[in-house]
Amino acid sequence: MDNQESLLDEVIAPESADENTIHTDLPETEIQLALEAVLFSVNEPISVSQLRRIFDQEVSGHIIRQQLNKLRQFYDQHGRSFQLTEIANGWQINTRAKYAGQIEKFHTRQVRVRLSPSALEALAIVAYKQPVTRTEIEEIRGVNSDSVLNSLIEKGLVRISGRKPEAGRALLFSTSNRFLEQFGLRNLADLPSVEEIQEILEQSSSDED
């Protein structure tokens, strides 16, 4: 039994000693910030041996574990919305369970709206001609636009912005704030060129095929 233990010590001792006896001149804060940056950049647990690579193996596994635990304590003590957990033989930063509801609501609202080529065409007309009436949209498209316009309103991309002052007082349609959000625009001045819109329409048509 003693011989087996001695043999085992010979096998594991060199690696353990190498990992845990390396000293570094790096300040603790620098080590913690580097670890934090890497952990924030990935979506899966990272092992201590992997984390050692960012320091070119010059920081021992013992020091890394020590700093990881200090980071974990810091997050807990300061009530951060995220936490550092040891899981699946590695370490990972994730949000706390108590905020799961808010996160789910946010990502649900951020789902990109999928539009057909006809809907994109009508939306482009509203965007560049707004405020515009249903009749004006149909004159440009050459087809009835009741269904597609109603769909854009239901999706929150187009809104009724008033009535035309002329006889008949037809409803006027404009784009909404959600339209800006969906297309990543700060305001209407950031609208892409007509050529870029055409490229979007053509790409959408090919995707549908």
Secondary structure, 3 states (H helix, E strand, C coil): CHHHHHHHHHHHHHHHHHHHHCCCCCCHHHHHHHHHHHHHCCCCCECHHHHHHHHCCCCCHHHHHHHHHHHHHHHHHCCCCEEEEEECCEEEEEECHHHHHHHHHHHHHCCCCCCCHHHHHHHHHHHHHCCEEHHHHHHHHCCCCHHHHHHHHHCCCEEEEEECCCCCCCEEEEECHHHHHHCCCCCHHHCCCHHHHHHHHHHHHHHHC
